[in-house]
Amino acid sequence: MSTESEAQEAAEREARAERGLARDPVGTTEAAPGRPEADPEKGVRIPLGELSDDALHAIVEEFVTRDGTEHTEGERKVAQVMGLLERGAAEVWFNEKTRTCNILRVD
């Protein structure tokens, strides 16, 4: 591996680590650089920067239609949830036990 590609990989890892920093559920500490925030009950917080636009949209769409939301209301609800995520009022969490994503409000 060349020094240039090693430097590029190191820079990419550092950028991902910076995006992964977030306050914990009670807001007192930050996650270790490069490691996703975890909570035994909620699972692992997924930083939005780690998801493609298509993946994020699919997660939000599945979340809002999970309880049988009609498609006529679905797009409006997707837009509302996307707005909450973009403002930082909600976060995406992956639960390893249930193998599902949830969107939780930030307190």
Gaussian input, Z-matrix of N, CA and C with variables (Angstrom, degrees):
# hf/3-21g

backbone

0 1
 N
 C     1     B1
 C     2     B2     1     A1
 N     3     B3     2     A2     1     D1
 C     4     B4     3     A3     2     D2
 C     5     B5     4     A4     3     D3
 N     6     B6     5     A5     4     D4
 C     7     B7     6     A6     5     D5
 C     8     B8     7     A7     6     D6
 N     9     B9     8     A8     7     D7
 C    10    B10     9     A9     8     D8
 C    11    B11    10    A10     9     D9
 N    12    B12    11    A11    10    D10
 C    13    B13    12    A12    11    D11
 C    14    B14    13    A13    12    D12
 N    15    B15    14    A14    13    D13
 C    16    B16    15    A15    14    D14
 C    17    B17    16    A16    15    D15
 N    18    B18    17    A17    16    D16
 C    19    B19    18    A18    17    D17
 C    20    B20    19    A19    18    D18
 N    21    B21    20    A20    19    D19
 C    22    B22    21    A21    20    D20
 C    23    B23    22    A22    21    D21
 N    24    B24    23    A23    22    D22
 C    25    B25    24    A24    23    D23
 C    26    B26    25    A25    24    D24
 N    27    B27    26    A26    25    D25
 C    28    B28    27    A27    26    D26
 C    29    B29    28    A28    27    D27
 N    30    B30    29    A29    28    D28
 C    31    B31    30    A30    29    D29
 C    32    B32    31    A31    30    D30
 N    33    B33    32    A32    31    D31
 C    34    B34    33    A33    32    D32
 C    35    B35    34    A34    33    D33
 N    36    B36    35    A35    34    D34
 C    37    B37    36    A36    35    D35
 C    38    B38    37    A37    36    D36
 N    39    B39    38    A38    37    D37
 C    40    B40    39    A39    38    D38
 C    41    B41    40    A40    39    D39
 N    42    B42    41    A41    40    D40
 C    43    B43    42    A42    41    D41
 C    44    B44    43    A43    42    D42
 N    45    B45    44    A44    43    D43
 C    46    B46    45    A45    44    D44
 C    47    B47    46    A46    45    D45
 N    48    B48    47    A47    46    D46
 C    49    B49    48    A48    47    D47
 C    50    B50    49    A49    48    D48
 N    51    B51    50    A50    49    D49
 C    52    B52    51    A51    50    D50
 C    53    B53    52    A52    51    D51
 N    54    B54    53    A53    52    D52
 C    55    B55    54    A54    53    D53
 C    56    B56    55    A55    54    D54
 N    57    B57    56    A56    55    D55
 C    58    B58    57    A57    56    D56
 C    59    B59    58    A58    57    D57
 N    60    B60    59    A59    58    D58
 C    61    B61    60    A60    59    D59
 C    62    B62    61    A61    60    D60
 N    63    B63    62    A62    61    D61
 C    64    B64    63    A63    62    D62
 C    65    B65    64    A64    63    D63
 N    66    B66    65    A65    64    D64
 C    67    B67    66    A66    65    D65
 C    68    B68    67    A67    66    D66
 N    69    B69    68    A68    67    D67
 C    70    B70    69    A69    68    D68
 C    71    B71    70    A70    69    D69
 N    72    B72    71    A71    70    D70
 C    73    B73    72    A72    71    D71
 C    74    B74    73    A73    72    D72
 N    75    B75    74    A74    73    D73
 C    76    B76    75    A75    74    D74
 C    77    B77    76    A76    75    D75
 N    78    B78    77    A77    76    D76
 C    79    B79    78    A78    77    D77
 C    80    B80    79    A79    78    D78
 N    81    B81    80    A80    79    D79
 C    82    B82    81    A81    80    D80
 C    83    B83    82    A82    81    D81
 N    84    B84    83    A83    82    D82
 C    85    B85    84    A84    83    D83
 C    86    B86    85    A85    84    D84
 N    87    B87    86    A86    85    D85
 C    88    B88    87    A87    86    D86
 C    89    B89    88    A88    87    D87
 N    90    B90    89    A89    88    D88
 C    91    B91    90    A90    89    D89
 C    92    B92    91    A91    90    D90
 N    93    B93    92    A92    91    D91
 C    94    B94    93    A93    92    D92
 C    95    B95    94    A94    93    D93
 N    96    B96    95    A95    94    D94
 C    97    B97    96    A96    95    D95
 C    98    B98    97    A97    96    D96
 N    99    B99    98    A98    97    D97
 C   100   B100    99    A99    98    D98
 C   101   B101   100   A100    99    D99
 N   102   B102   101   A101   100   D100
 C   103   B103   102   A102   101   D101
 C   104   B104   103   A103   102   D102
 N   105   B105   104   A104   103   D103
 C   106   B106   105   A105   104   D104
 C   107   B107   106   A106   105   D105
 N   108   B108   107   A107   106   D106
 C   109   B109   108   A108   107   D107
 C   110   B110   109   A109   108   D108
 N   111   B111   110   A110   109   D109
 C   112   B112   111   A111   110   D110
 C   113   B113   112   A112   111   D111
 N   114   B114   113   A113   112   D112
 C   115   B115   114   A114   113   D113
 C   116   B116   115   A115   114   D114
 N   117   B117   116   A116   115   D115
 C   118   B118   117   A117   116   D116
 C   119   B119   118   A118   117   D117
 N   120   B120   119   A119   118   D118
 C   121   B121   120   A120   119   D119
 C   122   B122   121   A121   120   D120
 N   123   B123   122   A122   121   D121
 C   124   B124   123   A123   122   D122
 C   125   B125   124   A124   123   D123
 N   126   B126   125   A125   124   D124
 C   127   B127   126   A126   125   D125
 C   128   B128   127   A127   126   D126
 N   129   B129   128   A128   127   D127
 C   130   B130   129   A129   128   D128
 C   131   B131   130   A130   129   D129
 N   132   B132   131   A131   130   D130
 C   133   B133   132   A132   131   D131
 C   134   B134   133   A133   132   D132
 N   135   B135   134   A134   133   D133
 C   136   B136   135   A135   134   D134
 C   137   B137   136   A136   135   D135
 N   138   B138   137   A137   136   D136
 C   139   B139   138   A138   137   D137
 C   140   B140   139   A139   138   D138
 N   141   B141   140   A140   139   D139
 C   142   B142   141   A141   140   D140
 C   143   B143   142   A142   141   D141
 N   144   B144   143   A143   142   D142
 C   145   B145   144   A144   143   D143
 C   146   B146   145   A145   144   D144
 N   147   B147   146   A146   145   D145
 C   148   B148   147   A147   146   D146
 C   149   B149   148   A148   147   D147
 N   150   B150   149   A149   148   D148
 C   151   B151   150   A150   149   D149
 C   152   B152   151   A151   150   D150
 N   153   B153   152   A152   151   D151
 C   154   B154   153   A153   152   D152
 C   155   B155   154   A154   153   D153
 N   156   B156   155   A155   154   D154
 C   157   B157   156   A156   155   D155
 C   158   B158   157   A157   156   D156
 N   159   B159   158   A158   157   D157
 C   160   B160   159   A159   158   D158
 C   161   B161   160   A160   159   D159
 N   162   B162   161   A161   160   D160
 C   163   B163   162   A162   161   D161
 C   164   B164   163   A163   162   D162
 N   165   B165   164   A164   163   D163
 C   166   B166   165   A165   164   D164
 C   167   B167   166   A166   165   D165
 N   168   B168   167   A167   166   D166
 C   169   B169   168   A168   167   D167
 C   170   B170   169   A169   168   D168
 N   171   B171   170   A170   169   D169
 C   172   B172   171   A171   170   D170
 C   173   B173   172   A172   171   D171
 N   174   B174   173   A173   172   D172
 C   175   B175   174   A174   173   D173
 C   176   B176   175   A175   174   D174
 N   177   B177   176   A176   175   D175
 C   178   B178   177   A177   176   D176
 C   179   B179   178   A178   177   D177
 N   180   B180   179   A179   178   D178
 C   181   B181   180   A180   179   D179
 C   182   B182   181   A181   180   D180
 N   183   B183   182   A182   181   D181
 C   184   B184   183   A183   182   D182
 C   185   B185   184   A184   183   D183
 N   186   B186   185   A185   184   D184
 C   187   B187   186   A186   185   D185
 C   188   B188   187   A187   186   D186
 N   189   B189   188   A188   187   D187
 C   190   B190   189   A189   188   D188
 C   191   B191   190   A190   189   D189
 N   192   B192   191   A191   190   D190
 C   193   B193   192   A192   191   D191
 C   194   B194   193   A193   192   D192
 N   195   B195   194   A194   193   D193
 C   196   B196   195   A195   194   D194
 C   197   B197   196   A196   195   D195
 N   198   B198   197   A197   196   D196
 C   199   B199   198   A198   197   D197
 C   200   B200   199   A199   198   D198
 N   201   B201   200   A200   199   D199
 C   202   B202   201   A201   200   D200
 C   203   B203   202   A202   201   D201
 N   204   B204   203   A203   202   D202
 C   205   B205   204   A204   203   D203
 C   206   B206   205   A205   204   D204
 N   207   B207   206   A206   205   D205
 C   208   B208   207   A207   206   D206
 C   209   B209   208   A208   207   D207
 N   210   B210   209   A209   208   D208
 C   211   B211   210   A210   209   D209
 C   212   B212   211   A211   210   D210
 N   213   B213   212   A212   211   D211
 C   214   B214   213   A213   212   D212
 C   215   B215   214   A214   213   D213
 N   216   B216   215   A215   214   D214
 C   217   B217   216   A216   215   D215
 C   218   B218   217   A217   216   D216
 N   219   B219   218   A218   217   D217
 C   220   B220   219   A219   218   D218
 C   221   B221   220   A220   219   D219
 N   222   B222   221   A221   220   D220
 C   223   B223   222   A222   221   D221
 C   224   B224   223   A223   222   D222
 N   225   B225   224   A224   223   D223
 C   226   B226   225   A225   224   D224
 C   227   B227   226   A226   225   D225
 N   228   B228   227   A227   226   D226
 C   229   B229   228   A228   227   D227
 C   230   B230   229   A229   228   D228
 N   231   B231   230   A230   229   D229
 C   232   B232   231   A231   230   D230
 C   233   B233   232   A232   231   D231
 N   234   B234   233   A233   232   D232
 C   235   B235   234   A234   233   D233
 C   236   B236   235   A235   234   D234
 N   237   B237   236   A236   235   D235
 C   238   B238   237   A237   236   D236
 C   239   B239   238   A238   237   D237
 N   240   B240   239   A239   238   D238
 C   241   B241   240   A240   239   D239
 C   242   B242   241   A241   240   D240
 N   243   B243   242   A242   241   D241
 C   244   B244   243   A243   242   D242
 C   245   B245   244   A244   243   D243
 N   246   B246   245   A245   244   D244
 C   247   B247   246   A246   245   D245
 C   248   B248   247   A247   246   D246
 N   249   B249   248   A248   247   D247
 C   250   B250   249   A249   248   D248
 C   251   B251   250   A250   249   D249
 N   252   B252   251   A251   250   D250
 C   253   B253   252   A252   251   D251
 C   254   B254   253   A253   252   D252
 N   255   B255   254   A254   253   D253
 C   256   B256   255   A255   254   D254
 C   257   B257   256   A256   255   D255
 N   258   B258   257   A257   256   D256
 C   259   B259   258   A258   257   D257
 C   260   B260   259   A259   258   D258
 N   261   B261   260   A260   259   D259
 C   262   B262   261   A261   260   D260
 C   263   B263   262   A262   261   D261
 N   264   B264   263   A263   262   D262
 C   265   B265   264   A264   263   D263
 C   266   B266   265   A265   264   D264
 N   267   B267   266   A266   265   D265
 C   268   B268   267   A267   266   D266
 C   269   B269   268   A268   267   D267
 N   270   B270   269   A269   268   D268
 C   271   B271   270   A270   269   D269
 C   272   B272   271   A271   270   D270
 N   273   B273   272   A272   271   D271
 C   274   B274   273   A273   272   D272
 C   275   B275   274   A274   273   D273
 N   276   B276   275   A275   274   D274
 C   277   B277   276   A276   275   D275
 C   278   B278   277   A277   276   D276
 N   279   B279   278   A278   277   D277
 C   280   B280   279   A279   278   D278
 C   281   B281   280   A280   279   D279
 N   282   B282   281   A281   280   D280
 C   283   B283   282   A282   281   D281
 C   284   B284   283   A283   282   D282
 N   285   B285   284   A284   283   D283
 C   286   B286   285   A285   284   D284
 C   287   B287   286   A286   285   D285
 N   288   B288   287   A287   286   D286
 C   289   B289   288   A288   287   D287
 C   290   B290   289   A289   288   D288
 N   291   B291   290   A290   289   D289
 C   292   B292   291   A291   290   D290
 C   293   B293   292   A292   291   D291
 N   294   B294   293   A293   292   D292
 C   295   B295   294   A294   293   D293
 C   296   B296   295   A295   294   D294
 N   297   B297   296   A296   295   D295
 C   298   B298   297   A297   296   D296
 C   299   B299   298   A298   297   D297
 N   300   B300   299   A299   298   D298
 C   301   B301   300   A300   299   D299
 C   302   B302   301   A301   300   D300
 N   303   B303   302   A302   301   D301
 C   304   B304   303   A303   302   D302
 C   305   B305   304   A304   303   D303
 N   306   B306   305   A305   304   D304
 C   307   B307   306   A306   305   D305
 C   308   B308   307   A307   306   D306
 N   309   B309   308   A308   307   D307
 C   310   B310   309   A309   308   D308
 C   311   B311   310   A310   309   D309
 N   312   B312   311   A311   310   D310
 C   313   B313   312   A312   311   D311
 C   314   B314   313   A313   312   D312
 N   315   B315   314   A314   313   D313
 C   316   B316   315   A315   314   D314
 C   317   B317   316   A316   315   D315
 N   318   B318   317   A317   316   D316
 C   319   B319   318   A318   317   D317
 C   320   B320   319   A319   318   D318

   B1=1.4507
   B2=1.5208
   B3=1.3194
   B4=1.4564
   B5=1.5164
   B6=1.3376
   B7=1.4590
   B8=1.5199
   B9=1.3416
   B10=1.4616
   B11=1.5202
   B12=1.3335
   B13=1.4599
   B14=1.5252
   B15=1.3324
   B16=1.4663
   B17=1.5221
   B18=1.3359
   B19=1.4662
   B20=1.5238
   B21=1.3329
   B22=1.4602
   B23=1.5225
   B24=1.3299
   B25=1.4642
   B26=1.5206
   B27=1.3347
   B28=1.4683
   B29=1.5228
   B30=1.3340
   B31=1.4630
   B32=1.5241
   B33=1.3451
   B34=1.4604
   B35=1.5245
   B36=1.3366
   B37=1.4693
   B38=1.5226
   B39=1.3325
   B40=1.4649
   B41=1.5290
   B42=1.3417
   B43=1.4622
   B44=1.5239
   B45=1.3530
   B46=1.4666
   B47=1.5193
   B48=1.3172
   B49=1.4639
   B50=1.5213
   B51=1.3231
   B52=1.4639
   B53=1.5188
   B54=1.3450
   B55=1.4672
   B56=1.5185
   B57=1.3371
   B58=1.4585
   B59=1.5149
   B60=1.3307
   B61=1.4561
   B62=1.5136
   B63=1.3096
   B64=1.4593
   B65=1.5097
   B66=1.3190
   B67=1.4567
   B68=1.5181
   B69=1.3164
   B70=1.4541
   B71=1.5213
   B72=1.3424
   B73=1.4633
   B74=1.5239
   B75=1.3378
   B76=1.4538
   B77=1.5217
   B78=1.3263
   B79=1.4457
   B80=1.5180
   B81=1.3230
   B82=1.4533
   B83=1.5181
   B84=1.3182
   B85=1.4536
   B86=1.5066
   B87=1.3340
   B88=1.4494
   B89=1.5120
   B90=1.3177
   B91=1.4549
   B92=1.5172
   B93=1.3159
   B94=1.4540
   B95=1.5223
   B96=1.3433
   B97=1.4612
   B98=1.5248
   B99=1.3225
   B100=1.4512
   B101=1.5148
   B102=1.3199
   B103=1.4658
   B104=1.5210
   B105=1.3312
   B106=1.4649
   B107=1.5269
   B108=1.3025
   B109=1.4509
   B110=1.5212
   B111=1.3386
   B112=1.4621
   B113=1.5210
   B114=1.3123
   B115=1.4502
   B116=1.5183
   B117=1.3391
   B118=1.4700
   B119=1.5278
   B120=1.3274
   B121=1.4605
   B122=1.5245
   B123=1.3304
   B124=1.4578
   B125=1.5212
   B126=1.3091
   B127=1.4531
   B128=1.5140
   B129=1.3321
   B130=1.4567
   B131=1.5245
   B132=1.3339
   B133=1.4668
   B134=1.5223
   B135=1.3212
   B136=1.4532
   B137=1.5315
   B138=1.3363
   B139=1.4695
   B140=1.5309
   B141=1.3154
   B142=1.4569
   B143=1.5149
   B144=1.3127
   B145=1.4571
   B146=1.5168
   B147=1.3202
   B148=1.4644
   B149=1.5273
   B150=1.3315
   B151=1.4687
   B152=1.5195
   B153=1.3161
   B154=1.4619
   B155=1.5308
   B156=1.3243
   B157=1.4647
   B158=1.5273
   B159=1.3301
   B160=1.4690
   B161=1.5253
   B162=1.3344
   B163=1.4646
   B164=1.5263
   B165=1.3368
   B166=1.4606
   B167=1.5276
   B168=1.3208
   B169=1.4624
   B170=1.5260
   B171=1.3313
   B172=1.4689
   B173=1.5255
   B174=1.3282
   B175=1.4689
   B176=1.5266
   B177=1.3273
   B178=1.4693
   B179=1.5230
   B180=1.3177
   B181=1.4678
   B182=1.5327
   B183=1.3191
   B184=1.4708
   B185=1.5206
   B186=1.3243
   B187=1.4575
   B188=1.5303
   B189=1.3250
   B190=1.4697
   B191=1.5200
   B192=1.3282
   B193=1.4659
   B194=1.5244
   B195=1.3033
   B196=1.4654
   B197=1.5216
   B198=1.3103
   B199=1.4630
   B200=1.5225
   B201=1.3214
   B202=1.4660
   B203=1.5091
   B204=1.3207
   B205=1.4600
   B206=1.5225
   B207=1.3121
   B208=1.4568
   B209=1.5212
   B210=1.3279
   B211=1.4601
   B212=1.5236
   B213=1.3264
   B214=1.4649
   B215=1.5163
   B216=1.3085
   B217=1.4595
   B218=1.5221
   B219=1.3262
   B220=1.4573
   B221=1.5096
   B222=1.3302
   B223=1.4637
   B224=1.5218
   B225=1.3325
   B226=1.4693
   B227=1.5251
   B228=1.3286
   B229=1.4630
   B230=1.5264
   B231=1.3285
   B232=1.4747
   B233=1.5242
   B234=1.3158
   B235=1.4632
   B236=1.5329
   B237=1.3279
   B238=1.4656
   B239=1.5259
   B240=1.3347
   B241=1.4617
   B242=1.5248
   B243=1.3356
   B244=1.4643
   B245=1.5321
   B246=1.3207
   B247=1.4647
   B248=1.5194
   B249=1.3278
   B250=1.4718
   B251=1.5243
   B252=1.3281
   B253=1.4628
   B254=1.5203
   B255=1.3178
   B256=1.4635
   B257=1.5214
   B258=1.3327
   B259=1.4687
   B260=1.5254
   B261=1.3167
   B262=1.4608
   B263=1.5148
   B264=1.3286
   B265=1.4596
   B266=1.5260
   B267=1.3381
   B268=1.4598
   B269=1.5204
   B270=1.3357
   B271=1.4634
   B272=1.5297
   B273=1.3298
   B274=1.4627
   B275=1.5257
   B276=1.3218
   B277=1.4660
   B278=1.5192
   B279=1.3363
   B280=1.4630
   B281=1.5135
   B282=1.3390
   B283=1.4554
   B284=1.5211
   B285=1.3294
   B286=1.4595
   B287=1.5286
   B288=1.3284
   B289=1.4696
   B290=1.5190
   B291=1.3331
   B292=1.4625
   B293=1.5233
   B294=1.3361
   B295=1.4670
   B296=1.5322
   B297=1.3389
   B298=1.4580
   B299=1.5204
   B300=1.3194
   B301=1.4651
   B302=1.5140
   B303=1.3065
   B304=1.4589
   B305=1.5052
   B306=1.3026
   B307=1.4562
   B308=1.5215
   B309=1.3142
   B310=1.4635
   B311=1.5202
   B312=1.3411
   B313=1.4685
   B314=1.5089
   B315=1.3294
   B316=1.4526
   B317=1.5245
   B318=1.3186
   B319=1.4658
   B320=1.5049
   A1=107.88
   A2=116.43
   A3=119.82
   A4=110.58
   A5=114.11
   A6=119.77
   A7=110.61
   A8=116.75
   A9=120.78
   A10=111.09
   A11=117.54
   A12=119.49
   A13=111.07
   A14=117.79
   A15=120.50
   A16=110.33
   A17=116.44
   A18=120.55
   A19=110.46
   A20=116.40
   A21=120.01
   A22=110.73
   A23=117.52
   A24=120.79
   A25=110.76
   A26=117.19
   A27=120.74
   A28=110.53
   A29=117.14
   A30=121.14
   A31=110.69
   A32=116.56
   A33=119.96
   A34=111.26
   A35=117.94
   A36=120.86
   A37=110.74
   A38=116.23
   A39=120.08
   A40=110.93
   A41=116.99
   A42=120.48
   A43=110.75
   A44=117.11
   A45=119.80
   A46=110.60
   A47=117.43
   A48=120.99
   A49=110.60
   A50=117.26
   A51=120.23
   A52=111.15
   A53=117.32
   A54=120.39
   A55=111.42
   A56=117.82
   A57=122.18
   A58=113.67
   A59=118.46
   A60=120.21
   A61=109.95
   A62=116.44
   A63=121.20
   A64=108.67
   A65=114.72
   A66=117.13
   A67=109.50
   A68=115.01
   A69=118.50
   A70=109.48
   A71=119.38
   A72=120.46
   A73=114.42
   A74=118.46
   A75=119.00
   A76=111.73
   A77=117.59
   A78=121.19
   A79=114.83
   A80=119.28
   A81=119.35
   A82=114.04
   A83=118.82
   A84=120.76
   A85=110.40
   A86=115.67
   A87=120.59
   A88=109.28
   A89=115.62
   A90=120.87
   A91=109.31
   A92=116.36
   A93=120.76
   A94=108.93
   A95=117.11
   A96=119.73
   A97=111.04
   A98=115.54
   A99=121.12
   A100=114.85
   A101=117.30
   A102=119.95
   A103=109.25
   A104=117.52
   A105=119.80
   A106=110.49
   A107=115.29
   A108=121.46
   A109=108.56
   A110=116.78
   A111=120.55
   A112=110.36
   A113=115.21
   A114=123.18
   A115=106.01
   A116=118.76
   A117=120.14
   A118=114.43
   A119=117.91
   A120=120.55
   A121=112.93
   A122=117.16
   A123=121.32
   A124=112.34
   A125=117.53
   A126=121.84
   A127=110.56
   A128=116.20
   A129=122.62
   A130=108.50
   A131=116.21
   A132=120.57
   A133=108.32
   A134=116.31
   A135=122.03
   A136=108.13
   A137=117.26
   A138=119.05
   A139=110.28
   A140=117.37
   A141=121.08
   A142=112.02
   A143=117.53
   A144=121.87
   A145=113.47
   A146=116.87
   A147=121.46
   A148=112.29
   A149=117.04
   A150=121.62
   A151=110.23
   A152=116.38
   A153=119.38
   A154=108.06
   A155=116.19
   A156=119.90
   A157=110.95
   A158=116.37
   A159=120.27
   A160=111.56
   A161=116.59
   A162=119.92
   A163=110.48
   A164=117.28
   A165=120.67
   A166=110.46
   A167=116.63
   A168=119.76
   A169=110.83
   A170=117.23
   A171=120.58
   A172=111.06
   A173=117.38
   A174=120.91
   A175=109.89
   A176=116.19
   A177=120.47
   A178=110.07
   A179=117.08
   A180=120.57
   A181=111.14
   A182=117.05
   A183=120.44
   A184=110.20
   A185=117.32
   A186=121.88
   A187=111.42
   A188=117.28
   A189=119.09
   A190=112.74
   A191=118.34
   A192=120.22
   A193=112.12
   A194=117.40
   A195=122.31
   A196=112.62
   A197=117.70
   A198=121.26
   A199=112.48
   A200=116.96
   A201=119.98
   A202=115.06
   A203=118.57
   A204=120.97
   A205=109.72
   A206=116.39
   A207=120.82
   A208=109.78
   A209=116.19
   A210=120.52
   A211=112.69
   A212=117.61
   A213=119.32
   A214=110.70
   A215=117.92
   A216=122.38
   A217=111.47
   A218=116.17
   A219=121.26
   A220=114.65
   A221=117.87
   A222=119.89
   A223=112.27
   A224=116.24
   A225=119.59
   A226=109.70
   A227=116.50
   A228=120.42
   A229=111.14
   A230=117.17
   A231=120.20
   A232=109.13
   A233=117.50
   A234=121.44
   A235=111.01
   A236=117.12
   A237=120.22
   A238=111.17
   A239=117.06
   A240=120.90
   A241=110.17
   A242=117.91
   A243=120.76
   A244=109.99
   A245=116.48
   A246=120.26
   A247=111.95
   A248=116.94
   A249=120.54
   A250=110.99
   A251=116.94
   A252=120.70
   A253=111.03
   A254=117.28
   A255=121.62
   A256=112.00
   A257=117.07
   A258=120.97
   A259=112.62
   A260=117.17
   A261=120.37
   A262=113.42
   A263=117.21
   A264=121.56
   A265=111.56
   A266=117.02
   A267=122.67
   A268=108.40
   A269=115.81
   A270=121.88
   A271=109.55
   A272=115.51
   A273=121.68
   A274=107.72
   A275=116.19
   A276=122.55
   A277=109.01
   A278=116.56
   A279=122.50
   A280=108.26
   A281=116.22
   A282=121.68
   A283=108.24
   A284=115.96
   A285=120.51
   A286=112.72
   A287=117.63
   A288=120.57
   A289=111.45
   A290=116.40
   A291=120.45
   A292=112.54
   A293=116.78
   A294=123.52
   A295=111.05
   A296=115.82
   A297=121.38
   A298=110.23
   A299=115.00
   A300=121.35
   A301=108.62
   A302=115.46
   A303=121.85
   A304=108.52
   A305=115.88
   A306=121.45
   A307=105.62
   A308=114.62
   A309=121.14
   A310=109.81
   A311=114.67
   A312=119.88
   A313=110.04
   A314=115.73
   A315=122.11
   A316=107.05
   A317=116.19
   A318=120.08
   A319=111.86
   D1=134.57
   D2=-178.21
   D3=-77.14
   D4=159.88
   D5=179.31
   D6=-63.09
   D7=-35.67
   D8=179.88
   D9=-64.02
   D10=-45.27
   D11=-179.85
   D12=-69.45
   D13=-33.82
   D14=175.93
   D15=-63.89
   D16=-41.88
   D17=179.10
   D18=-65.34
   D19=-39.64
   D20=179.03
   D21=-65.12
   D22=-43.19
   D23=178.18
   D24=-63.02
   D25=-40.61
   D26=178.88
   D27=-63.18
   D28=-41.26
   D29=179.46
   D30=-65.30
   D31=-40.12
   D32=178.10
   D33=-65.47
   D34=-41.23
   D35=177.73
   D36=-62.66
   D37=-41.16
   D38=179.67
   D39=-64.67
   D40=-41.29
   D41=178.88
   D42=-63.95
   D43=-41.84
   D44=177.59
   D45=-63.96
   D46=-39.13
   D47=-179.78
   D48=-64.52
   D49=-40.75
   D50=179.03
   D51=-63.82
   D52=-39.70
   D53=178.31
   D54=-68.67
   D55=-25.52
   D56=-177.56
   D57=-80.29
   D58=-10.81
   D59=178.98
   D60=-71.68
   D61=128.51
   D62=179.36
   D63=-158.11
   D64=158.01
   D65=178.91
   D66=-74.11
   D67=152.31
   D68=-179.47
   D69=-77.03
   D70=175.59
   D71=-175.72
   D72=-56.01
   D73=-26.95
   D74=177.18
   D75=-98.93
   D76=-1.33
   D77=174.07
   D78=77.43
   D79=23.66
   D80=-175.42
   D81=-105.37
   D82=-25.36
   D83=-177.58
   D84=-135.32
   D85=170.68
   D86=177.37
   D87=-113.33
   D88=152.57
   D89=177.16
   D90=-68.90
   D91=151.36
   D92=177.21
   D93=-64.37
   D94=141.84
   D95=179.57
   D96=-54.68
   D97=134.12
   D98=177.24
   D99=82.17
   D100=-4.53
   D101=-179.31
   D102=-117.54
   D103=130.66
   D104=177.99
   D105=-65.60
   D106=149.13
   D107=176.32
   D108=-68.86
   D109=136.39
   D110=-178.66
   D111=-128.38
   D112=151.06
   D113=177.52
   D114=-143.28
   D115=130.69
   D116=-176.26
   D117=-55.80
   D118=-33.35
   D119=-178.09
   D120=-89.85
   D121=-39.71
   D122=-175.61
   D123=-83.92
   D124=-34.65
   D125=-176.09
   D126=111.78
   D127=-135.00
   D128=-177.36
   D129=-118.84
   D130=128.45
   D131=177.55
   D132=-74.58
   D133=133.08
   D134=179.40
   D135=-104.56
   D136=113.14
   D137=177.25
   D138=-61.90
   D139=137.17
   D140=-177.69
   D141=-58.05
   D142=-33.18
   D143=-179.79
   D144=-66.09
   D145=-14.84
   D146=179.34
   D147=-89.11
   D148=-6.51
   D149=-178.30
   D150=-109.07
   D151=140.22
   D152=172.75
   D153=-70.57
   D154=161.93
   D155=177.84
   D156=-59.34
   D157=-40.71
   D158=179.99
   D159=-65.10
   D160=-42.88
   D161=-179.66
   D162=-65.21
   D163=-43.48
   D164=179.40
   D165=-62.09
   D166=-44.44
   D167=179.67
   D168=-61.94
   D169=-40.90
   D170=179.54
   D171=-65.08
   D172=-39.69
   D173=178.40
   D174=-63.44
   D175=-46.54
   D176=-179.14
   D177=-64.83
   D178=-43.35
   D179=180.00
   D180=-61.50
   D181=-44.31
   D182=177.98
   D183=-63.84
   D184=-39.96
   D185=-179.33
   D186=-62.25
   D187=-47.13
   D188=-176.12
   D189=-75.47
   D190=-22.10
   D191=179.11
   D192=-97.84
   D193=1.89
   D194=-176.71
   D195=-57.09
   D196=-37.23
   D197=-177.11
   D198=-99.96
   D199=24.90
   D200=175.29
   D201=84.37
   D202=27.38
   D203=177.03
   D204=-62.43
   D205=136.29
   D206=177.89
   D207=-71.71
   D208=150.51
   D209=-177.67
   D210=-62.60
   D211=-28.67
   D212=179.03
   D213=-64.71
   D214=-32.02
   D215=178.16
   D216=-92.08
   D217=-20.68
   D218=-173.28
   D219=-57.89
   D220=-47.68
   D221=-177.75
   D222=-65.10
   D223=-35.50
   D224=177.47
   D225=-65.36
   D226=-42.47
   D227=179.82
   D228=-68.93
   D229=-37.55
   D230=176.05
   D231=-59.17
   D232=-45.92
   D233=179.97
   D234=-61.95
   D235=-40.29
   D236=178.87
   D237=-63.89
   D238=-46.03
   D239=-178.71
   D240=-66.88
   D241=-40.59
   D242=177.60
   D243=-59.92
   D244=-39.70
   D245=177.05
   D246=-62.26
   D247=-42.58
   D248=177.41
   D249=-61.72
   D250=-42.32
   D251=179.65
   D252=-65.24
   D253=-44.91
   D254=-178.62
   D255=-64.21
   D256=-33.97
   D257=178.82
   D258=-81.43
   D259=-8.69
   D260=-177.73
   D261=82.66
   D262=13.08
   D263=179.97
   D264=-85.35
   D265=-8.31
   D266=177.91
   D267=-146.72
   D268=159.41
   D269=-178.44
   D270=-136.63
   D271=155.55
   D272=176.53
   D273=-95.11
   D274=129.42
   D275=178.45
   D276=-125.99
   D277=140.14
   D278=176.38
   D279=-109.86
   D280=124.51
   D281=178.93
   D282=-97.45
   D283=114.39
   D284=-176.75
   D285=-67.59
   D286=-29.59
   D287=-179.97
   D288=-67.88
   D289=-47.39
   D290=-177.75
   D291=-91.78
   D292=-10.36
   D293=-178.59
   D294=57.34
   D295=40.45
   D296=179.12
   D297=-130.07
   D298=157.97
   D299=174.00
   D300=-99.37
   D301=143.56
   D302=173.40
   D303=-127.68
   D304=157.22
   D305=175.21
   D306=-117.36
   D307=119.22
   D308=-174.75
   D309=-117.15
   D310=139.91
   D311=175.06
   D312=-68.69
   D313=146.03
   D314=175.53
   D315=-89.27
   D316=128.85
   D317=-179.29
   D318=-77.41

